[in-house]
């Protein structure tokens, strides 16, 4: 990339978007851990996360598998 191609506004937007996504995933991981700590079932946790955050069920199942102890 040359100096003439650099778009500062675009870079800032991309950085903010990445930060939002990282924060969102962290919040979801925290919610999954809270459900696990409270003894909620995996199935109920998955369905609640899907409803609340609008993520595909496969993605949530993957996240629950990573976070659930």
Secondary structure, DSSP 8 states (H G I E B T S, - for coil): --TTT--HHHHHHHHHHHHHHHHHHHHHHHHHHHHHHTT--HHHHHHHHHHHH---HHHHHHHHHHH--
